[in-house]
């Protein structure tokens, strides 16, 4: 809720027209797609590529193909996240990527949230936020959790979910203790609960049922382009990708030359860190 208020104020101070969102998204993709060595139109891990919106700065009068200085600052504030009066970031912002077609246009590029509304959201959050990292009672009764989050969810930051999962690990005695009953799945370029240019339709429920009823934990195979957070193997699930609606760059010289095209990427656990390989 704090992020909603922060973002709404940032874009209210420097409105970003909806027709500029594909401009930002394409710039992110052109710079960051190759960061994982795979040219597939997806940004596997936004943290592996530091996108700077200043590359889109208008060189003269504002047009639909550039950002003003104020708009650049607004984009930085959304990516950076809420800060206190001393400038310290108090909660993560939203990773870059997939800003258009159900991203910022739905969750961020609206008007400012008023103070009364902020108070109402805060009070609601106290009731609804699932932030307790002590899941021992749930573990003792034999429950299992399969949790996934879209990297480009612009309603709830995936970075905050990563923080929560790591906090559960610290509370429960380490990541290996957690993965016995709790697996976490990150989906590249998926929006809030679905949508976006990345893979976003998969059968996580069947994987959970198999784990609970048959003791078969999610296996090392995975949806295309997806990866588990460290110390957890990937989800066994059927998946498909929606066709990307983003405009593709006409020149590939902007991409990292070492990147190469692959097919059927899966994930595997290597010394506690998930890496992409090709079968």
N, C-alpha and C positions, 0 to 999 in steps of 0.2 A: 504494500500500500504506500509505503514511503517512496518507492520508486515511481509509482504512478504520479504522485504529486510533484516530485522532482522533475520528471520528464515533461509533464504538462506545462510547468512554469518555464522550462527551457525553450520549448517550441512556441510558447505563447509570446516570449520575448523576441523570438526570431522565427516566425512561421516558415515552414518548409512546405511548399506546394506539393500535392500528391504526385504531380507529374515529374518531380525531381527525385522521387524515391527510386525508380529504376536506375537513374544516373548513379546514385550512391551504391546500390546493390551491384551493378555491373562493375564499378570500380573496385569494390571489395573482391568480387570473384576473379577479375583479371589479375589482381595482385596476389590473392591468397589461394586460389584453386590448386596451384602446383606445390604448395607448401608440404604436402604429404607424398609428393612424387607421383601423384595420380591425377591426370587431366580428365575429370568427369563432370565438370560444371558444379561441383559441390565443394564446400569448405569443410574438411574433415574435423579440424580443431581450430577454432578462431584464435585461440591463444598463441598458436604457432606462427601467426602472421600479424604484425603490428600495422594495421591500416591507419593511415593519416589522412583525414578528410581534406586537409589543405591542398592536396593534389588537384582538387576540383575548384579551387579559388578562381573567381571571375577576374580576368585580366583587364576588363573595362566595365562597361555597363552590364547589369545583371541580365542574364538570359536563362532559358530553361536548361541549358547545358553546362551550368556552373553554379557554384554556391557563393554567396556573399560572405564576408568575414563573420558577420553575426550568425549566419546559418552554420558555418563551420564550427563556431563555438558551441552552438546548440547540439550539433552531432557529437562533439567531444563530450559534452555533459551527459548525454544519453549513454554513450559507451562507458564513461567513467563511473557513473553512479552517484548517488547522494553523498554530499560532503557536509561536514559541520562548519562552523564559522572560522575555524583555523585552516580549513582546506583539506582536512583528513577525510578520506573516503570511509563511510561508515557501513556501507553495504554495497555489494557488487552492482555494476551497471549491466547493460545488455550487450552481449557479444555482437560484433559486426556481422553483416550478411543477411540476405533474404529480406531486405527492408520493405519491398513492395508486395502487392498481391496478397494481402492478409497479414502483413507484418506491422510496420509502423502505421500504415493507413488505418488499421483497426484499433491499435492499442496505444499509440504514442502521439500521432499528429493531430490530436484534438485540441480543445480549448483548455485553459487553466482550470485546475480544481480549486474550488473555494475553500476557505478555512473551515466552515461548518461541515462540508463534505469530507474534508480531511479527517476531522474528528470522528465522524461516523465510520469511516473506513478503518481508523485505528481501533475503535471499539469492536467492530466486527472481526478484525484480525485477531484480537485477543481470544475470541471464541473459536475461530476456524483454523488458525495457523497450527499446523502439525510440526512442531519444532522440538519436541522432547527427544533427546538422543539416547535415552535409557530405554531400550527395547527388551530388557531381560524378561519381563513378564510375558511378552509376546513370544519370545524364543522358547521359554519353558513350556508353553502349551503346544509347541510343535508347529506354530504358524510359519509361513514362508512369505517373503516379499520379493516381487519382481517389479522394480521401479525403473521407468525410463523417462527421458526428458529430451525434447528437441533443442538442439543448440541455438536455434534462432527463434525460440519462444520469446515473443516480445511482451507477454503479459507477466510471466514469471521467469526470472533470470536463471538459466542453467548453472551459472557460476554459484549462485546461492544454494542450489541443490547439491552441487559438488561439496560445498562447505559443510552442509548438513551430513552427507554420507561420511565424510572424513571425521566429523565430530562423533558420529555413532561409533566409528571404528575406535576412536580414542576412549570413548566411554565404555565400550564393551570388551576392551582388552586387546585390540589390534585388528587389522583387516582380515586376517584369516579366521578369527572368531566370527566376524560379521558375515563373511561369504558362505558360511554354513547354512544361513537362513535368509540372507538379504543380498540380492544381486542388483546392480545398478547399470543402466543401459543409456548411452548417449547417442542421439540420432542426428546426423549432420543435416543442416538446412531444413529441419522440420519446425513448423510453427507451433502454436499453442494447442497441444493435444492432437495435432494433425495438420495437414495442409503444408504448403511451402514446396519448394522445388526438390527437396530431398525425399528419400524413402519414408513413407509415413503410414502405410497400411500393413500391419503384421499381426500375427496371432500370438500375442503374449499370454493370453489367458490359458491356452492349451499347454504352454510351457509351464505355467504355474500349477495347473492341475496335475501334470505328470510329476512334478516335483513333490507335491503334497501326497498324492495317492500312490505313486510308484517309487518314490525316492530317487527319481531321475532328475538331477539338477540340470539347469540350462547348459547346453553343450557348447563346444568351441566353435560351431558353425554359427553364422550370423546373417542378419539382413544385409543387403548390399550397402557397403559404405559405412556401416555402423560400427561402433566399438564400445566395449565395456570400459568402465573406469578401472584403473589399476587394481589388481588383486581380485578381480572377478572375471570369469570367462564370459563368453558372449551368449546371446539368447538364441535358442533354437526356435526359429519361427519362419513362417512363410511370409514373404513380403513382395511388394512391387513398388515401383517409383512412379509418381505422377510425372507426365512430361513437363519439362521445365518451360516456363513462359518467359524467362528472362532473355533479353536480346543477347546474342553471342557476339563477342568482339570479332572484327573482321581480320585482325592481325594477331598472330600467335607469338610475335616477337616480344610481347609484353610478359609472356609466361616464362617461368624458369626453364632454361634449356635442358636441365637434367631430368625434368619430368618426362614420364612416358605413359602411354596409354596401356591399360591393363584390362582384363576381363574377369568377371566373377570374383571380386575381392571378398575375402572372408577375414575373420579375426582369429588370432591365436594368442595364448598367454605366453609371454617370454620373460622370465625372471620377474614376474609380478607386474609387467607392463604390457599392455595389449599393442600388437603391431599388425599391420595389414599385410597379407600375403595373397598370392594368386594361385588358384588351383587349376 
